[in-house]
Amino acid sequence: MTDSGGRAAVRTRRRLWAGLLAVVGLALLLIGLTVANGTVAWVEVVLALVLLVASYTLQRMARRETLYRDDGG
């Protein structure tokens, strides 16, 4: 029972980090596409895309852990 509680905490933590990365990524993307100009804009857009891909990866890992967990029975 302790193992499943630990796994649930890991899934929750991954979802929390994924959400945080997505919000920061979207904010950077919005700033990079609207306010910033020149090289700074491109750096922000690229960083935003990296953060959004990382967020998607964390979400996928949490989802995979949920789908393929061992119920122990």
C-alpha positions as CSV (number, residue, x, y, z in Angstrom):
1,M,0.0,0.0,0.0
2,T,2.9,2.3,0.7
3,D,4.2,1.8,-2.8
4,S,1.0,2.9,-4.5
5,G,0.9,6.0,-2.2
6,G,4.4,6.9,-3.3
7,R,3.5,6.4,-7.0
8,A,0.5,8.6,-6.5
9,A,2.6,11.3,-5.0
10,V,5.1,11.1,-8.0
11,R,2.2,11.3,-10.5
12,T,0.8,14.3,-8.6
13,R,4.2,16.0,-8.5
14,R,4.8,15.4,-12.2
15,R,1.4,16.8,-13.1
16,L,2.1,19.9,-10.9
17,W,5.5,20.5,-12.6
18,A,3.9,19.9,-16.1
19,G,1.3,22.5,-15.3
20,L,3.8,25.0,-14.1
21,L,6.1,24.5,-17.1
22,A,3.1,24.9,-19.4
23,V,2.0,28.2,-17.8
24,V,5.6,29.6,-17.9
25,G,6.0,28.4,-21.5
26,L,2.8,30.0,-22.6
27,A,3.6,33.3,-20.9
28,L,7.1,33.4,-22.5
29,L,5.5,32.5,-25.9
30,L,3.0,35.3,-25.5
31,I,5.7,37.9,-24.5
32,G,8.1,36.7,-27.2
33,L,5.4,37.0,-30.0
34,T,3.9,40.3,-28.9
35,V,6.2,42.5,-26.8
36,A,9.8,41.5,-27.4
37,N,11.6,42.1,-30.6
38,G,14.9,41.1,-32.2
39,T,17.1,38.3,-30.7
40,V,15.4,38.4,-27.3
41,A,12.1,37.5,-29.0
42,W,13.6,34.5,-30.7
43,V,15.3,33.3,-27.5
44,E,12.0,33.6,-25.6
45,V,10.0,31.7,-28.3
46,V,12.6,28.9,-28.4
47,L,12.7,28.7,-24.6
48,A,8.9,28.6,-24.5
49,L,8.8,25.8,-27.0
50,V,11.3,23.8,-25.0
51,L,9.3,24.3,-21.8
52,L,6.1,23.3,-23.6
53,V,7.7,20.1,-24.9
54,A,9.0,19.3,-21.4
55,S,5.5,19.9,-20.0
56,Y,4.0,17.5,-22.5
57,T,6.7,14.9,-21.7
58,L,6.0,15.1,-18.0
59,Q,2.2,14.8,-18.6
60,R,2.8,11.8,-20.8
61,M,5.0,10.1,-18.2
62,A,2.3,10.7,-15.5
63,R,-0.4,9.4,-17.8
64,R,1.6,6.3,-18.7
65,E,2.3,5.6,-15.0
66,T,-1.5,5.7,-14.4
67,L,-2.4,3.5,-17.4
68,Y,0.3,0.8,-16.9
69,R,0.5,0.6,-13.1
70,D,0.5,-2.8,-11.5
71,D,-2.7,-3.2,-9.3
72,G,-1.0,-6.0,-7.4
73,G,-3.9,-8.4,-7.7
